[in-house]
Amino acid sequence: MSEAELEEPIAATPPDEPPSEQELEDLGRPASALALLTVFRHRNYRLFFSGQLVSLMGTWMQSVAQAWLVYRLTHSPFLLGFTSFCAQVTVFFMASFGGMIADRVDRRKMLLVTQGLSMVQAAILAGLTLAGVVQVWEVIVLAFGIGLINSVDVPTRQAMTLDMVGREDLRHAIALNSMMFNLARVIGPSIAGALIAIAGEGPCFALNALSFGAVLTSLLLMELPQRPRRLSGNPLREIVAGYRYSFGTPRIRVALMLVAVSSMFGAAYLSLLPAFARDILHGASTSYGTLMTAVGIGALIGAYGLSRIHERWLTLAPIAASASFGTCLILFAHSHVLWLSVLLLLPTACSLMLLGGTTNTIIQIAADEHYRGRVISHYTQSFLGMMPWGALLLGYLASRIGIGESVTIGGAIVIASAALAWFNRARPQLAPTRE
């Protein structure tokens, strides 16, 4: 396939033109397993997928090792939650700026910068840990730094999906991105759990630093079509215009509000998994790795399920997924046996994946290209940015009333938000008109 053929999907649809009714119908049609693989005909996406898969495995290894390191050093659920808070709170405050940047600059070049900085962060953490001098405040500062990097990296990376595959393969690419993310979530924590038990946390950080070489190489080899240059207006006005667009589009607004509540009060349970493994299930790092692997498998199942949901169910899917997520979360919080906890984490993670994935799909299909980076940044704020506030809250509640009890409260709030969304669900058109 020639480069011209690879670029044709992008050139066929002007960047500021909303998708046609036929395109929306094609995007909403459920994908077969073989149809998903057609995305790999795009050379740029093949490079992206292979580089990101390696890098994400390293990222998950670092995530597991960092949480275990903090809890090993402090035995504090609050500091465990606080570290997660620092790693993601900058996403909440800065993602809108990252989305504005993604709408202005060459996205591939920006990712080269953000991924390079992530490599440096992992290398510093590895050096401190392997030298045996690491302290909790250093881990927290470095976690804050990676959050700052991600506030630009995540909106830019997700907005570049359309640049790589075009609209006709966008739905498939979103599903494959989710599968890639969760495949890495299965493999990375499994390796990390065993490696921590054998050699400690330091090698996990070092391997993560090396893994960024794969994604940097893939980005350097990409040849993306030139996007039309945009006139750069006032940055603050562009950010405000992005919020007006997102909250003025009912379908996007409802989905974002639902995922924000579920992320803050439900998804933050992930930050407490080391405490579950050690204090409730009375296990070691291998038990924590097993729990994280179960989360990855459940989310991987949810990612494939995302590709099978027809467009006409997309509005209801986040509501059903959040109700299921809250219910499973409450059941998991009351398990005291490892095998039962693992089984309960499968539907829990699957439901959360479907909630985030359907929301992402709604945004990617509905958003005008002119606002794409900013709207995706709002999704990033809702999903990743709200999680640290929940981690901080659940960490505080866990230190006061118990780990299981705090997660139970979060699950109940998630169920209540699903009920509220059901009674206030909107049925707008998928492609809103630009202001």
C-alpha positions as CSV (number, residue, x, y, z in Angstrom):
1,M,0.0,0.0,0.0
2,S,1.4,3.4,-1.0
3,E,1.8,6.4,1.3
4,A,-0.9,8.2,-0.8
5,E,-3.3,5.4,0.0
6,L,-2.5,5.5,3.6
7,E,-3.1,9.2,3.8
8,E,-6.3,9.1,1.7
9,P,-8.8,8.7,4.7
10,I,-7.4,11.9,6.3
11,A,-7.6,13.9,3.1
12,A,-11.0,12.6,2.2
13,T,-12.6,14.4,5.2
14,P,-11.8,18.0,5.9
15,P,-10.6,18.4,9.5
16,D,-13.3,20.8,10.5
17,E,-16.2,18.9,8.9
18,P,-18.4,16.7,11.2
19,P,-18.9,13.1,10.1
20,S,-21.7,12.5,7.6
21,E,-24.8,10.3,8.5
22,Q,-23.3,7.4,6.5
23,E,-20.0,7.7,8.3
24,L,-21.8,7.7,11.6
25,E,-23.7,4.6,10.6
26,D,-20.4,2.9,9.6
27,L,-18.7,4.0,12.8
28,G,-21.5,2.7,15.0
29,R,-21.7,-0.7,13.4
30,P,-20.4,-3.5,15.6
31,A,-16.9,-4.8,14.6
32,S,-16.0,-8.4,14.1
33,A,-12.6,-9.7,15.3
34,L,-11.3,-9.7,11.7
35,A,-12.6,-6.2,11.1
36,L,-10.6,-4.9,14.0
37,L,-7.4,-6.3,12.4
38,T,-8.0,-4.2,9.2
39,V,-6.7,-1.2,11.2
40,F,-3.2,-2.6,10.8
41,R,-3.2,-1.8,7.1
42,H,-2.2,1.7,8.2
43,R,1.6,1.7,8.5
44,N,1.5,4.5,11.1
45,Y,-0.9,2.6,13.3
46,R,1.2,-0.5,13.1
47,L,4.2,1.4,14.3
48,F,2.2,3.1,17.0
49,F,0.6,-0.1,18.3
50,S,3.9,-2.0,18.6
51,G,5.8,0.9,20.3
52,Q,3.0,1.7,22.7
53,L,2.5,-2.0,23.7
54,V,6.1,-2.3,24.8
55,S,6.1,1.0,26.5
56,L,2.8,0.4,28.3
57,M,4.0,-2.9,29.7
58,G,6.8,-0.9,31.3
59,T,4.5,1.7,32.5
60,W,2.3,-0.8,34.3
61,M,5.4,-2.4,35.8
62,Q,6.4,1.0,37.3
63,S,2.8,1.6,38.5
64,V,2.7,-1.6,40.5
65,A,6.3,-1.3,41.8
66,Q,5.7,2.4,42.8
67,A,2.6,1.6,44.8
68,W,4.3,-1.4,46.5
69,L,7.4,0.7,47.3
70,V,5.3,3.4,49.0
71,Y,3.3,0.9,51.0
72,R,6.4,-1.0,52.0
73,L,8.1,2.1,53.2
74,T,5.1,3.6,55.0
75,H,2.4,1.0,55.6
76,S,0.1,4.0,55.2
77,P,-3.1,3.8,53.1
78,F,-3.3,7.6,53.2
79,L,0.2,8.0,51.7
80,L,-0.6,5.3,49.2
81,G,-3.6,7.3,48.1
82,F,-1.7,10.6,48.3
83,T,1.0,9.3,45.9
84,S,-1.6,8.3,43.4
85,F,-3.2,11.8,43.9
86,C,0.1,13.5,43.1
87,A,0.6,11.3,40.0
88,Q,-2.7,12.4,38.5
89,V,-3.8,15.7,40.1
90,T,-1.9,17.7,37.5
91,V,-4.0,16.0,34.8
92,F,-7.1,17.5,36.4
93,F,-5.7,21.0,36.4
94,M,-3.6,21.0,33.2
95,A,-5.3,18.6,30.8
96,S,-7.3,21.5,29.2
97,F,-4.0,23.2,28.4
98,G,-2.7,19.9,27.0
99,G,-5.8,19.6,24.8
100,M,-5.4,23.2,23.6
101,I,-1.7,22.4,22.7
102,A,-2.8,19.2,20.9
103,D,-5.1,21.3,18.7
104,R,-2.2,23.7,17.8
105,V,1.0,21.8,17.3
106,D,2.4,18.8,15.4
107,R,1.2,16.0,17.6
108,R,3.9,13.5,16.6
109,K,6.7,15.9,17.6
110,M,4.9,16.8,20.9
111,L,4.8,13.1,21.7
112,L,8.5,12.7,21.1
113,V,9.0,15.4,23.8
114,T,6.5,13.9,26.4
115,Q,7.7,10.3,25.9
116,G,11.3,11.4,26.2
117,L,10.6,13.2,29.5
118,S,8.8,10.1,30.8
119,M,11.9,8.1,30.1
120,V,14.0,10.5,32.1
121,Q,11.5,10.3,35.0
122,A,11.6,6.5,35.1
123,A,15.4,6.5,34.9
124,I,15.7,8.9,37.9
125,L,13.3,6.7,40.0
126,A,15.3,3.6,39.0
127,G,18.6,5.1,40.0
128,L,17.3,6.2,43.4
129,T,15.7,2.9,44.2
130,L,18.6,0.7,42.9
131,A,21.0,2.8,45.0
132,G,18.9,2.2,48.1
133,V,18.5,5.8,48.9
134,V,15.0,6.4,47.7
135,Q,12.6,8.3,50.1
136,V,8.9,8.6,50.0
137,W,9.0,12.4,49.3
138,E,11.1,11.7,46.2
139,V,8.6,9.2,44.9
140,I,5.8,11.7,45.4
141,V,7.7,14.5,43.6
142,L,8.5,12.2,40.7
143,A,4.9,11.0,40.6
144,F,3.8,14.7,40.4
145,G,6.2,15.1,37.5
146,I,4.8,12.2,35.4
147,G,1.3,13.6,36.0
148,L,2.4,16.9,34.5
149,I,3.9,15.2,31.5
150,N,0.7,13.1,31.0
151,S,-1.5,16.1,31.1
152,V,-0.1,17.0,27.6
153,D,0.8,13.4,26.5
154,V,-2.6,11.8,26.9
155,P,-4.8,14.3,25.0
156,T,-2.2,14.5,22.2
157,R,-1.8,10.8,21.9
158,Q,-5.6,10.1,21.7
159,A,-6.2,13.0,19.3
160,M,-3.5,11.6,17.0
161,T,-5.6,8.4,16.5
162,L,-7.7,10.1,13.8
163,D,-4.5,11.3,12.1
164,M,-3.2,7.7,11.8
165,V,-6.3,5.8,10.7
166,G,-8.9,8.1,9.3
167,R,-12.6,8.2,10.3
168,E,-13.6,4.9,8.7
169,D,-11.3,2.9,11.0
170,L,-11.6,5.2,14.1
171,R,-14.0,3.0,16.0
172,H,-11.8,-0.1,15.4
173,A,-8.7,1.8,16.5
174,I,-10.3,3.0,19.7
175,A,-11.2,-0.6,20.6
176,L,-7.7,-1.8,19.7
177,N,-6.1,1.0,21.7
178,S,-8.1,-0.2,24.7
179,M,-7.1,-3.8,24.1
180,M,-3.5,-2.8,23.8
181,F,-3.7,-0.8,27.1
182,N,-5.3,-3.7,29.0
183,L,-3.1,-6.4,27.4
184,A,-0.2,-4.4,28.8
185,R,-2.1,-4.3,32.1
186,V,-2.2,-8.1,32.2
187,I,1.4,-8.7,31.3
188,G,3.1,-5.8,33.1
189,P,1.8,-6.4,36.7
190,S,2.4,-10.1,36.4
191,I,6.1,-9.5,35.6
192,A,6.3,-6.7,38.2
193,G,4.9,-8.9,41.0
194,A,7.4,-11.7,40.3
195,L,10.3,-9.2,39.8
196,I,9.6,-7.4,43.0
197,A,9.6,-10.6,45.0
198,I,13.0,-11.6,43.4
199,A,14.9,-8.3,43.1
200,G,12.8,-5.5,44.5
201,E,11.2,-2.5,42.8
202,G,14.3,-0.9,41.2
203,P,14.5,-3.3,38.2
204,C,10.8,-2.5,37.3
205,F,11.6,1.2,37.1
206,A,14.7,0.5,35.0
207,L,12.9,-1.7,32.6
208,N,10.2,1.0,32.2
209,A,12.8,3.5,31.3
210,L,14.2,1.2,28.6
211,S,10.7,0.5,27.2
212,F,10.3,4.1,26.1
213,G,12.9,3.4,23.5
214,A,10.3,1.4,21.6
215,V,7.7,4.2,21.4
216,L,10.3,6.8,20.6
217,T,11.5,4.7,17.7
218,S,8.0,4.2,16.4
219,L,7.3,7.9,16.5
220,L,10.5,8.7,14.6
221,L,9.5,6.2,11.8
222,M,6.0,7.6,11.3
223,E,5.1,9.7,8.3
224,L,1.8,11.5,9.1
225,P,0.0,13.7,6.6
226,Q,0.2,17.4,7.2
227,R,-2.7,18.9,9.1
228,P,-3.9,22.3,7.9
229,R,-2.3,25.1,9.9
230,R,-4.6,26.8,12.4
231,L,-4.4,30.5,13.3
232,S,-3.3,30.6,16.9
233,G,-5.8,32.7,18.9
234,N,-5.8,33.6,22.6
235,P,-5.0,30.3,24.5
236,L,-7.4,31.0,27.4
237,R,-10.2,31.9,25.0
238,E,-9.6,28.6,23.1
239,I,-9.8,26.7,26.4
240,V,-13.0,28.4,27.3
241,A,-14.4,27.8,23.9
242,G,-13.6,24.1,24.3
243,Y,-15.5,23.8,27.6
244,R,-18.5,25.7,26.1
245,Y,-18.5,23.2,23.2
246,S,-18.3,20.1,25.5
247,F,-20.9,21.2,28.0
248,G,-23.1,22.6,25.3
249,T,-23.3,19.2,23.7
250,P,-25.8,17.1,25.8
251,R,-24.5,13.7,24.8
252,I,-20.9,14.6,25.6
253,R,-21.8,16.5,28.8
254,V,-23.8,13.6,30.3
255,A,-21.1,11.0,29.5
256,L,-18.4,13.2,30.9
257,M,-20.3,13.8,34.2
258,L,-21.0,10.1,34.6
259,V,-17.4,9.0,34.0
260,A,-16.2,11.8,36.4
261,V,-18.3,10.5,39.3
262,S,-17.4,6.9,38.6
263,S,-13.7,7.7,38.4
264,M,-13.6,9.7,41.6
265,F,-15.6,7.4,43.8
266,G,-15.1,4.1,42.1
267,A,-12.0,3.8,40.0
268,A,-9.8,5.1,42.8
269,Y,-10.1,1.6,44.4
270,L,-7.0,0.8,42.3
271,S,-4.9,2.9,44.5
272,L,-5.9,0.7,47.5
273,L,-5.1,-2.6,45.9
274,P,-1.7,-3.0,47.7
275,A,-3.6,-2.5,51.0
276,F,-6.2,-5.1,50.0
277,A,-3.4,-7.6,49.0
278,R,-1.5,-7.1,52.2
279,D,-3.9,-6.3,55.0
280,I,-7.2,-8.0,53.9
281,L,-6.0,-10.9,51.8
282,H,-2.8,-11.3,53.9
283,G,-0.6,-11.8,50.8
284,A,2.6,-10.4,49.4
285,S,3.7,-8.6,46.2
286,T,2.7,-11.7,44.1
287,S,-0.8,-11.4,45.4
288,Y,-0.9,-7.7,44.4
289,G,0.4,-8.7,41.0
290,T,-2.3,-11.3,40.7
291,L,-5.0,-8.7,41.6
292,M,-3.6,-6.3,39.0
293,T,-3.5,-9.1,36.4
294,A,-7.2,-9.8,37.1
295,V,-7.9,-6.2,36.6
296,G,-6.1,-6.3,33.3
297,I,-7.9,-9.4,32.1
298,G,-11.3,-8.0,33.0
299,A,-10.6,-4.7,31.2
300,L,-9.3,-6.6,28.2
301,I,-12.6,-8.4,28.0
302,G,-14.4,-5.1,28.3
303,A,-12.3,-3.6,25.5
304,Y,-13.4,-6.4,23.1
305,G,-17.0,-5.9,24.3
306,L,-16.6,-2.2,23.4
307,S,-16.1,-3.1,19.7
308,R,-19.3,-5.1,19.7
309,I,-21.6,-2.4,21.0
310,H,-23.9,-0.9,18.3
311,E,-24.0,2.9,18.1
312,R,-27.7,3.0,19.1
313,W,-26.7,1.6,22.5
314,L,-23.8,4.0,23.1
315,T,-25.9,6.4,25.2
316,L,-27.2,3.7,27.5
317,A,-24.0,1.7,27.7
318,P,-22.1,4.0,30.1
319,I,-25.1,4.1,32.4
320,A,-25.4,0.3,32.5
321,A,-21.6,-0.1,32.9
322,S,-21.4,2.3,35.8
323,A,-24.3,0.5,37.6
324,S,-22.5,-2.8,37.1
325,F,-19.2,-1.3,38.2
326,G,-20.6,0.0,41.5
327,T,-22.3,-3.3,42.3
328,C,-19.2,-5.4,41.6
329,L,-17.0,-2.9,43.6
330,I,-19.2,-3.4,46.7
331,L,-19.0,-7.2,46.4
332,F,-15.2,-7.1,45.9
333,A,-14.8,-4.9,49.0
334,H,-16.3,-7.6,51.1
335,S,-14.2,-10.5,49.8
336,H,-11.4,-11.9,52.1
337,V,-10.3,-14.7,49.9
338,L,-7.8,-14.2,47.0
339,W,-9.5,-16.5,44.5
340,L,-12.9,-14.8,45.1
341,S,-11.4,-11.3,44.9
342,V,-9.8,-12.2,41.6
343,L,-13.1,-13.5,40.2
344,L,-14.9,-10.4,41.4
345,L,-12.3,-8.1,39.8
346,L,-13.0,-9.5,36.4
347,P,-16.5,-8.0,36.0
348,T,-15.4,-4.9,38.1
349,A,-12.6,-4.1,35.6
350,C,-14.7,-5.0,32.6
351,S,-17.5,-2.6,33.7
352,L,-15.0,0.2,34.3
353,M,-13.4,-0.4,30.9
354,L,-16.8,-0.3,29.1
355,L,-17.7,2.9,31.0
356,G,-14.5,4.6,29.9
357,G,-14.4,3.1,26.4
358,T,-18.0,4.0,25.5
359,T,-17.4,7.5,26.8
360,N,-14.3,7.8,24.7
361,T,-16.1,6.5,21.6
362,I,-18.9,8.9,22.0
363,I,-16.4,11.8,22.2
364,Q,-14.3,10.6,19.3
365,I,-17.2,10.2,17.0
366,A,-19.2,13.2,18.1
367,A,-16.5,15.8,18.5
368,D,-15.8,18.3,15.7
369,E,-12.2,18.0,14.6
370,H,-11.6,21.7,15.4
371,Y,-12.3,20.9,19.1
372,R,-11.0,17.3,19.2
373,G,-7.9,17.8,21.3
374,R,-9.8,20.0,23.8
375,V,-12.8,17.7,24.1
376,I,-10.5,14.6,24.6
377,S,-8.7,16.6,27.3
378,H,-12.1,17.0,29.1
379,Y,-12.4,13.2,28.9
380,T,-8.9,12.9,30.4
381,Q,-9.8,15.3,33.2
382,S,-13.0,13.4,33.9
383,F,-11.5,9.9,33.9
384,L,-7.9,10.4,34.9
385,G,-8.1,13.8,36.6
386,M,-10.9,12.9,39.0
387,M,-9.2,9.7,40.1
388,P,-6.6,11.3,42.3
389,W,-9.2,13.2,44.3
390,G,-10.9,9.8,44.8
391,A,-7.6,8.2,45.8
392,L,-7.0,10.9,48.4
393,L,-10.5,10.6,49.7
394,L,-10.6,6.8,49.8
395,G,-7.2,6.7,51.3
396,Y,-8.3,9.1,54.1
397,L,-11.5,7.1,54.7
398,A,-9.6,3.8,54.7
399,S,-7.4,5.1,57.5
400,R,-10.5,6.1,59.5
401,I,-13.2,3.5,58.9
402,G,-11.4,0.6,57.1
403,I,-10.4,-0.3,53.5
404,G,-13.4,-2.3,52.6
405,E,-15.9,0.1,54.1
406,S,-14.4,3.1,52.2
407,V,-14.6,1.2,48.8
408,T,-18.2,0.2,49.6
409,I,-19.2,3.8,50.1
410,G,-17.6,4.6,46.7
411,G,-19.5,1.8,45.0
412,A,-22.8,3.1,46.4
413,I,-22.1,6.6,45.1
414,V,-21.3,5.1,41.6
415,I,-24.7,3.3,41.6
416,A,-26.5,6.5,42.6
417,S,-24.8,8.4,39.8
418,A,-25.9,5.7,37.3
419,A,-29.5,6.0,38.5
420,L,-29.3,9.8,38.2
421,A,-27.9,9.6,34.7
422,W,-30.7,7.2,33.7
423,F,-33.4,9.6,34.7
424,N,-31.6,12.5,33.1
425,R,-30.3,10.8,30.0
426,A,-30.3,12.8,26.8
427,R,-31.0,11.8,23.3
428,P,-29.2,14.4,21.1
429,Q,-27.8,13.9,17.6
430,L,-24.4,12.4,17.5
431,A,-22.8,15.1,15.5
432,P,-23.5,18.6,17.0
433,T,-23.2,21.7,15.0
434,R,-20.2,24.0,15.5
435,E,-20.8,27.3,17.0
